[in-house]
């Protein structure tokens, strides 16, 4: 029976954005407090997803289903499994931290900024809840609007270029997904994702649909070679925009593969798994080298996000080699678990890295590594958090960055030791570009007099960094609750990998 909790999670931040907007530019503090209250209430409501949730089943829970467009048979259909619950919790936590992080930083039209963030949060939650393909597409596209506004208004000097590039890339990929969905609707007579997953399709049909979905979701992840919009978007976005983009929006690409590509086109996924695995390994290795030569801290972390998200797509598609090639469902399950943990982990680690860079940028108004040096001498507490998050970015055992990548490497080894060797090479490259940045920013003598004047983190910044640190360490030290939450959904995905439609 429906309790309308999912609708509450979607519409509370969207409707809550209205009073924030009405507070106007003349009452910025009121707008900030209203936005924070809405974000906190949304987070508290999201905890209700865990009440009575059964992680052992793959069946959708907290289900809602209402006829939306009768003439097309489109339903306002919502439901969540363990993977969706984990991603929604990530979204609501990040929502609070982004608003707190921007409290004193956004001085120009803060009411509009906070409202845009709340609308974006609601739409992202909608993506994770939708079980009707057209409803998913509406939320998937609508997300672009608030992010376009956030980068375009509060971004850097080249914000117009970055927003247009971001919009064109993502919208271009989405068009192919829409064409694929229309084809499926004409064949099945419904947009219901469960019905589409059960629809028999020839290999030719599956192949065309696979590439339609691949274009849409590869841009979102982003995968090589459609990743070039991400560094520009990150560099120009305000800190909060970068945090949401890295922590949540990139995960929607990986989530799309799970909801569309795997269940609807399993045979085409097997046929072209080599392509996705190859692109994932290129992201892991080549993009790591690209990150190594960056002089802008944000651009470096942006490229590292492409490399880390390569583990997500690798963990998902390596399952086809394991289940259909080697008959090893256990290893496939391990790889899928690793991919899911990596999605949540990267959300916290990347969000923490961008928040840390934002702390320094607020003081010195530069992201160039060469402008820093010796920061730890004047900001010891900040240095502690920055090193912790850098180590998590490297994949240090004991942090969340290690767990997902380790699982994926183990699964890859069961499929092909050479794939595992290339994937594991990221631990060396990741340590190289991350620690090289930390060395030049934190350590050494202070050569810039402006660095000598920098103040250590205040209470607001400490709250944000401590929250990220708790999440990074909790998942790193005790990942079992997260793995258990997603266990039933992961088992179902591995079963879907083994299903033949032809």
C-alpha positions as CSV (number, residue, x, y, z in Angstrom):
1,X,0.0,0.0,0.0
2,X,1.3,3.4,-0.9
3,X,2.2,5.9,1.8
4,X,3.1,8.7,-0.7
5,X,6.6,9.0,0.9
6,X,8.3,9.1,-2.5
7,X,6.0,11.9,-3.7
8,X,6.8,13.8,-0.5
9,X,10.5,13.5,-1.2
10,X,10.2,14.7,-4.7
11,X,7.8,17.6,-4.2
12,X,8.8,18.9,-0.8
13,X,12.0,20.5,-2.0
14,X,10.4,21.6,-5.3
15,X,7.4,23.3,-3.6
16,X,9.7,24.4,-0.7
17,X,11.7,26.4,-3.2
18,X,8.7,28.7,-3.7
19,X,8.8,30.5,-0.3
20,X,12.6,30.6,-0.6
21,X,12.2,32.4,-3.9
22,X,9.5,34.7,-2.5
23,X,11.8,35.8,0.3
24,X,13.4,37.9,-2.3
25,X,16.9,39.5,-2.5
26,X,16.0,41.9,0.4
27,X,15.8,39.1,3.0
28,X,18.8,36.8,2.2
29,X,19.0,35.3,5.7
30,X,15.3,34.3,5.6
31,X,15.9,32.6,2.2
32,X,18.9,30.7,3.6
33,X,17.1,29.5,6.7
34,X,14.0,28.5,4.8
35,X,16.1,26.6,2.3
36,X,18.0,24.8,5.1
37,X,14.7,23.9,6.8
38,X,13.3,22.4,3.6
39,X,16.6,20.5,3.0
40,X,16.6,19.1,6.5
41,X,13.0,18.1,6.4
42,X,13.7,16.3,3.1
43,X,16.6,14.4,4.7
44,X,14.4,13.4,7.7
45,X,11.7,12.2,5.3
46,X,14.3,10.2,3.3
47,X,15.2,8.3,6.5
48,X,11.6,7.0,6.4
49,X,12.6,4.9,3.4
50,X,14.6,2.7,5.7
51,X,11.6,2.0,8.0
52,X,10.3,-1.4,7.2
53,X,12.4,-1.6,4.1
54,X,13.2,-5.2,3.1
55,X,16.7,-5.2,1.5
56,X,16.6,-9.0,0.7
57,X,14.0,-8.5,-2.1
58,X,14.4,-6.8,-5.5
59,X,10.8,-5.9,-5.6
60,X,10.0,-2.2,-5.7
61,X,8.9,-0.8,-2.4
62,X,7.0,2.4,-1.3
63,X,5.2,2.0,-4.6
64,X,2.8,4.7,-6.0
65,X,0.9,4.4,-9.2
66,X,-1.5,7.0,-10.6
67,X,-2.7,7.4,-14.2
68,X,-1.1,10.5,-15.6
69,X,-1.7,10.8,-19.3
70,X,-4.6,8.5,-20.0
71,X,-4.4,8.8,-23.9
72,X,-0.9,7.4,-23.9
73,X,-1.2,5.1,-20.9
74,X,1.5,7.1,-19.0
75,X,1.5,6.6,-15.3
76,X,2.9,8.7,-12.4
77,X,4.6,5.5,-11.2
78,X,7.2,5.5,-8.4
79,X,9.0,2.8,-6.5
80,X,12.5,2.2,-5.0
81,X,14.8,-0.7,-4.4
82,X,17.9,-0.8,-2.3
83,X,20.1,1.0,-4.9
84,X,17.6,3.8,-5.3
85,X,17.3,4.2,-1.5
86,X,21.0,4.6,-1.2
87,X,21.2,7.2,-4.0
88,X,18.2,9.1,-2.5
89,X,19.9,9.2,0.9
90,X,23.1,10.5,-0.8
91,X,21.1,13.2,-2.5
92,X,19.4,14.4,0.6
93,X,22.6,14.5,2.7
94,X,24.4,16.4,-0.1
95,X,21.4,18.8,-0.4
96,X,21.9,20.0,3.2
97,X,25.7,20.3,2.9
98,X,25.5,22.3,-0.3
99,X,23.1,24.8,1.3
100,X,25.3,25.1,4.4
101,X,28.4,25.4,2.3
102,X,26.9,28.3,0.3
103,X,25.6,30.2,3.3
104,X,28.1,33.1,3.2
105,X,29.7,32.4,-0.2
106,X,26.7,33.2,-2.4
107,X,25.9,36.9,-1.9
108,X,24.4,37.7,-5.3
109,X,20.7,36.6,-5.4
110,X,21.1,33.9,-2.7
111,X,17.3,33.3,-2.7
112,X,17.4,32.3,-6.3
113,X,20.5,30.1,-5.8
114,X,18.9,28.2,-2.8
115,X,15.6,27.8,-4.7
116,X,17.4,26.4,-7.8
117,X,19.3,23.9,-5.5
118,X,16.1,22.7,-3.9
119,X,14.3,22.2,-7.3
120,X,17.4,20.3,-8.5
121,X,17.3,18.1,-5.5
122,X,13.7,17.2,-6.0
123,X,14.1,16.4,-9.7
124,X,17.2,14.2,-9.0
125,X,15.1,12.2,-6.4
126,X,12.4,11.9,-9.0
127,X,14.9,10.2,-11.4
128,X,15.7,7.6,-8.8
129,X,12.1,6.9,-8.0
130,X,10.4,6.8,-11.4
131,X,9.3,3.4,-12.6
132,X,7.6,4.7,-15.7
133,X,10.1,5.4,-18.6
134,X,8.4,8.6,-19.7
135,X,8.3,10.0,-16.2
136,X,12.0,9.1,-15.8
137,X,12.7,11.0,-19.0
138,X,10.8,14.1,-17.8
139,X,12.8,14.2,-14.6
140,X,16.0,13.3,-16.4
141,X,15.6,16.3,-18.7
142,X,14.2,18.7,-16.2
143,X,17.3,18.4,-14.1
144,X,19.2,20.3,-16.8
145,X,17.3,23.5,-16.2
146,X,18.3,24.3,-12.5
147,X,21.9,23.2,-13.1
148,X,22.0,25.3,-16.3
149,X,20.8,28.3,-14.2
150,X,23.3,27.5,-11.3
151,X,26.3,27.4,-13.6
152,X,25.1,30.2,-15.9
153,X,24.4,32.8,-13.2
154,X,26.8,32.0,-10.4
155,X,29.6,30.4,-12.4
156,X,33.0,31.7,-13.4
157,X,34.1,34.0,-16.3
158,X,33.5,31.3,-19.0
159,X,30.2,30.2,-17.5
160,X,28.1,30.8,-20.6
161,X,30.4,28.6,-22.7
162,X,30.4,25.9,-20.0
163,X,26.6,25.9,-19.6
164,X,25.9,25.7,-23.3
165,X,28.4,22.8,-23.7
166,X,26.9,21.0,-20.7
167,X,23.4,21.5,-22.0
168,X,24.1,20.5,-25.7
169,X,26.1,17.4,-24.7
170,X,23.5,16.0,-22.3
171,X,20.5,17.0,-24.4
172,X,22.0,15.5,-27.5
173,X,22.4,12.1,-25.8
174,X,18.9,12.3,-24.3
175,X,17.3,12.6,-27.8
176,X,18.4,9.1,-28.7
177,X,17.0,7.8,-25.5
178,X,13.7,9.4,-26.3
179,X,13.6,7.8,-29.7
180,X,14.4,4.4,-28.1
181,X,11.6,4.9,-25.6
182,X,9.1,5.8,-28.3
183,X,10.1,2.6,-30.2
184,X,9.6,0.5,-27.1
185,X,6.2,2.2,-26.4
186,X,5.0,1.4,-29.9
187,X,6.0,-2.2,-29.5
188,X,4.8,-2.7,-25.9
189,X,2.0,-0.2,-25.7
190,X,3.3,1.0,-22.3
191,X,6.1,2.9,-20.7
192,X,6.2,0.7,-17.6
193,X,9.8,-0.3,-17.0
194,X,8.9,-3.8,-15.7
195,X,6.8,-4.5,-18.9
196,X,9.6,-3.1,-21.1
197,X,12.1,-5.4,-19.3
198,X,9.9,-8.4,-20.1
199,X,9.4,-7.4,-23.8
200,X,11.0,-9.9,-26.2
201,X,13.4,-8.2,-28.7
202,X,15.6,-9.4,-31.5
203,X,19.3,-8.8,-31.2
204,X,19.1,-6.2,-34.0
205,X,16.4,-4.3,-32.0
206,X,18.4,-4.6,-28.8
207,X,21.6,-3.4,-30.5
208,X,19.9,-0.2,-31.7
209,X,18.3,0.4,-28.3
210,X,21.6,-0.3,-26.5
211,X,23.4,2.4,-28.4
212,X,20.5,4.8,-27.9
213,X,20.7,4.3,-24.2
214,X,24.5,4.3,-24.2
215,X,24.6,7.7,-25.8
216,X,22.3,9.1,-23.2
217,X,23.9,7.6,-20.1
218,X,27.6,7.7,-21.3
219,X,27.3,11.5,-21.5
220,X,25.9,11.6,-18.0
221,X,28.5,9.3,-16.4
222,X,30.5,10.7,-18.3
223,X,32.5,8.1,-20.3
224,X,35.3,8.6,-22.8
225,X,35.0,10.2,-25.4
226,X,32.0,12.2,-24.4
227,X,33.5,13.5,-21.1
228,X,34.9,16.8,-22.3
229,X,31.9,18.9,-21.0
230,X,32.6,17.9,-17.4
231,X,35.9,19.7,-16.7
232,X,34.5,22.9,-18.2
233,X,31.3,22.6,-16.2
234,X,33.2,21.9,-12.9
235,X,35.7,24.8,-13.4
236,X,33.0,27.4,-14.1
237,X,30.4,26.1,-11.6
238,X,30.2,27.6,-8.1
239,X,31.3,25.2,-5.4
240,X,27.8,24.0,-4.6
241,X,27.2,23.3,-8.3
242,X,30.4,21.2,-8.6
243,X,29.5,19.3,-5.5
244,X,26.0,18.3,-6.7
245,X,27.2,17.6,-10.2
246,X,30.0,15.3,-9.0
247,X,28.2,13.7,-6.0
248,X,24.8,13.0,-7.5
249,X,24.2,14.0,-11.2
250,X,27.0,11.7,-12.5
251,X,25.5,8.8,-10.7
252,X,22.3,9.1,-12.8
253,X,24.3,7.9,-15.8
254,X,25.3,4.7,-14.0
255,X,21.7,4.3,-12.6
256,X,20.3,4.6,-16.2
257,X,22.4,1.6,-17.3
258,X,20.9,-0.4,-14.4
259,X,17.3,0.6,-15.1
260,X,17.3,0.5,-18.9
261,X,20.3,-1.1,-20.6
262,X,20.7,-4.3,-18.5
263,X,17.0,-5.4,-18.2
264,X,15.8,-4.2,-21.6
265,X,18.8,-5.1,-23.8
266,X,20.7,-7.9,-22.0
267,X,21.9,-9.7,-25.2
268,X,23.1,-6.5,-26.8
269,X,24.9,-5.7,-23.5
270,X,26.7,-9.0,-23.8
271,X,27.5,-8.3,-27.5
272,X,29.0,-4.9,-26.8
273,X,30.3,-5.4,-23.2
274,X,33.8,-5.3,-24.6
275,X,33.2,-1.8,-25.9
276,X,32.1,-0.4,-22.5
277,X,34.8,-2.3,-20.7
278,X,37.4,-0.9,-23.1
279,X,36.1,2.7,-22.7
280,X,36.0,2.2,-18.9
281,X,39.7,1.1,-18.8
282,X,40.6,4.1,-21.1
283,X,38.9,6.3,-18.5
284,X,40.7,4.7,-15.6
285,X,44.2,4.9,-17.2
286,X,44.3,7.6,-19.8
287,X,42.2,10.2,-18.0
288,X,44.3,9.6,-14.9
289,X,47.3,10.8,-16.9
290,X,45.3,13.8,-18.1
291,X,44.6,14.6,-14.5
292,X,48.3,14.4,-13.7
293,X,49.2,17.5,-15.8
294,X,46.3,19.8,-14.7
295,X,47.2,23.1,-13.0
296,X,43.7,23.9,-11.9
297,X,42.6,22.0,-8.8
298,X,39.0,21.7,-9.9
299,X,39.9,20.5,-13.3
300,X,42.2,17.9,-11.8
301,X,39.4,16.5,-9.5
302,X,37.0,16.7,-12.4
303,X,39.2,14.4,-14.5
304,X,39.7,12.1,-11.5
305,X,35.9,11.8,-11.4
306,X,35.8,10.5,-15.0
307,X,38.5,7.9,-14.0
308,X,36.7,6.8,-10.8
309,X,33.3,6.5,-12.6
310,X,35.1,4.2,-15.0
311,X,35.0,1.7,-12.2
312,X,31.2,1.9,-12.0
313,X,30.7,1.0,-15.7
314,X,33.5,-1.6,-15.5
315,X,31.9,-3.2,-12.5
316,X,28.5,-3.3,-14.2
317,X,29.5,-4.7,-17.6
318,X,32.2,-7.1,-16.4
319,X,29.3,-9.2,-15.2
320,X,28.4,-10.2,-18.7
321,X,31.9,-11.8,-19.2
322,X,31.5,-13.5,-15.8
323,X,27.9,-14.8,-16.0
324,X,27.6,-15.6,-19.7
325,X,31.3,-16.3,-20.4
326,X,32.5,-18.1,-17.3
327,X,29.3,-19.0,-15.5
328,X,30.6,-17.2,-12.4
329,X,27.6,-15.4,-10.9
330,X,29.3,-14.9,-7.5
331,X,32.1,-12.8,-9.1
332,X,29.6,-10.9,-11.1
333,X,27.7,-10.1,-8.0
334,X,30.9,-8.9,-6.4
335,X,31.6,-6.6,-9.3
336,X,28.1,-5.2,-9.3
337,X,28.3,-4.6,-5.5
338,X,31.6,-2.8,-6.1
339,X,30.1,-0.6,-8.8
340,X,27.2,0.4,-6.5
341,X,29.5,1.1,-3.5
342,X,31.7,3.1,-5.8
343,X,28.8,5.2,-6.9
344,X,27.9,6.2,-3.3
345,X,31.6,6.5,-2.2
346,X,32.5,8.7,-5.1
347,X,29.5,10.9,-4.3
348,X,30.9,11.6,-0.9
349,X,34.6,11.7,-1.8
350,X,34.2,14.0,-4.9
351,X,31.8,16.2,-3.0
352,X,34.3,16.5,-0.2
353,X,37.2,17.3,-2.6
354,X,35.2,20.1,-4.3
355,X,34.1,21.5,-1.0
356,X,37.7,21.6,0.2
357,X,38.8,23.4,-3.0
358,X,35.9,25.8,-2.5
359,X,37.2,26.6,1.1
360,X,40.5,27.7,-0.4
361,X,39.0,29.5,-3.3
362,X,36.8,31.6,-1.0
363,X,39.9,32.9,0.7
364,X,42.3,33.4,-2.2
365,X,40.0,33.5,-5.2
366,X,42.2,31.2,-7.3
367,X,42.2,27.5,-8.1
368,X,45.7,27.4,-9.6
369,X,47.9,25.0,-7.7
370,X,51.0,27.3,-8.3
371,X,49.3,30.1,-6.2
372,X,49.3,28.0,-3.1
373,X,52.0,26.1,-1.1
374,X,52.4,25.8,2.7
375,X,48.7,26.1,3.4
376,X,48.9,23.6,6.2
377,X,51.1,26.1,8.2
378,X,48.1,28.5,8.5
379,X,45.2,26.1,8.1
380,X,46.1,22.9,10.1
381,X,42.5,21.7,10.6
382,X,41.7,22.2,7.0
383,X,44.9,20.4,6.1
384,X,43.8,17.4,8.1
385,X,40.5,17.1,6.2
386,X,42.1,17.8,2.8
387,X,44.7,15.0,3.3
388,X,41.9,12.6,4.5
389,X,39.8,13.2,1.4
390,X,42.9,13.1,-0.9
391,X,43.7,9.6,0.6
392,X,40.1,8.5,0.0
393,X,40.5,9.8,-3.6
394,X,43.6,7.6,-4.0
395,X,41.6,4.5,-2.7
396,X,43.4,4.1,0.6
397,X,42.1,1.1,2.7
398,X,40.0,2.3,5.5
399,X,38.3,4.9,3.4
400,X,35.2,4.5,1.1
401,X,37.4,5.0,-2.0
402,X,39.0,1.6,-1.5
403,X,36.0,-0.7,-1.0
404,X,34.2,-0.3,-4.4
405,X,37.4,-0.3,-6.5
406,X,38.7,-3.3,-4.6
407,X,35.5,-5.3,-5.3
408,X,35.6,-4.3,-9.0
409,X,39.3,-5.3,-9.4
410,X,38.6,-8.7,-7.7
411,X,35.7,-9.4,-10.1
412,X,37.7,-8.2,-13.1
413,X,40.5,-10.7,-12.1
414,X,38.0,-13.5,-12.2
415,X,37.0,-12.5,-15.7
416,X,40.5,-11.6,-17.1
417,X,43.6,-10.9,-15.1
418,X,44.8,-8.4,-17.7
419,X,41.6,-6.3,-17.2
420,X,42.2,-6.4,-13.5
421,X,45.9,-5.4,-13.9
422,X,44.9,-2.3,-16.0
423,X,42.1,-1.4,-13.6
424,X,44.3,-1.7,-10.6
425,X,46.9,0.6,-12.2
426,X,44.5,3.4,-11.2
427,X,45.8,3.1,-7.6
428,X,49.2,4.2,-8.8
429,X,48.0,7.0,-11.1
430,X,45.3,8.1,-8.6
431,X,48.0,8.4,-5.9
432,X,50.3,10.3,-8.3
433,X,47.9,13.1,-9.4
434,X,46.2,13.4,-6.0
435,X,49.3,13.4,-3.8
436,X,51.2,15.6,-6.3
437,X,48.4,18.2,-5.8
438,X,48.4,17.9,-2.0
439,X,52.2,18.2,-1.9
440,X,52.2,21.5,-3.9
441,X,49.2,23.0,-2.1
442,X,49.7,22.0,1.5
443,X,53.3,21.4,2.2
444,X,56.5,23.4,1.9
445,X,57.3,27.0,2.8
446,X,54.7,29.8,2.2
447,X,55.8,31.7,-0.9
448,X,52.6,33.7,-1.5
449,X,52.0,36.4,1.1
450,X,48.3,36.0,0.6
451,X,48.5,32.4,1.7
452,X,50.0,33.6,5.0
453,X,46.9,35.6,5.6
454,X,44.5,32.7,5.1
455,X,42.4,31.8,8.2
456,X,41.6,28.2,9.2
457,X,38.1,26.7,8.6
458,X,35.2,28.3,10.5
459,X,32.3,26.4,12.2
460,X,30.1,26.3,9.1
461,X,32.9,24.9,6.9
462,X,33.9,22.4,9.7
463,X,30.3,21.1,9.7
464,X,30.4,20.4,6.0
465,X,33.9,18.7,6.0
466,X,33.1,16.7,9.2
467,X,29.9,15.4,7.6
468,X,31.8,14.3,4.5
469,X,34.6,12.8,6.6
470,X,32.1,10.7,8.7
471,X,30.5,9.3,5.5
472,X,33.9,8.5,3.9
473,X,35.2,6.7,7.0
474,X,32.0,4.9,7.8
475,X,31.7,3.3,4.4
476,X,35.4,2.6,4.4
477,X,35.5,0.9,7.8
478,X,32.1,-0.7,7.8
479,X,30.6,-1.0,4.3
480,X,28.3,-3.9,5.3
481,X,25.2,-1.9,6.0
482,X,25.4,-0.2,2.6
483,X,26.1,-3.5,0.8
484,X,23.2,-5.2,2.7
485,X,20.8,-2.4,1.7
486,X,21.5,-3.0,-2.0
487,X,21.9,-6.8,-1.8
488,X,18.5,-7.8,-3.1
489,X,18.6,-5.3,-6.0
490,X,22.1,-6.3,-6.9
491,X,21.1,-10.0,-7.0
492,X,18.3,-9.2,-9.3
493,X,20.6,-7.3,-11.7
494,X,23.0,-10.3,-11.8
495,X,20.0,-12.5,-12.7
496,X,19.0,-10.1,-15.5
497,X,22.5,-10.4,-16.9
498,X,21.9,-14.1,-17.4
499,X,18.5,-13.7,-19.1
500,X,18.4,-14.3,-22.9
501,X,15.7,-12.6,-24.9
502,X,16.6,-14.2,-28.2
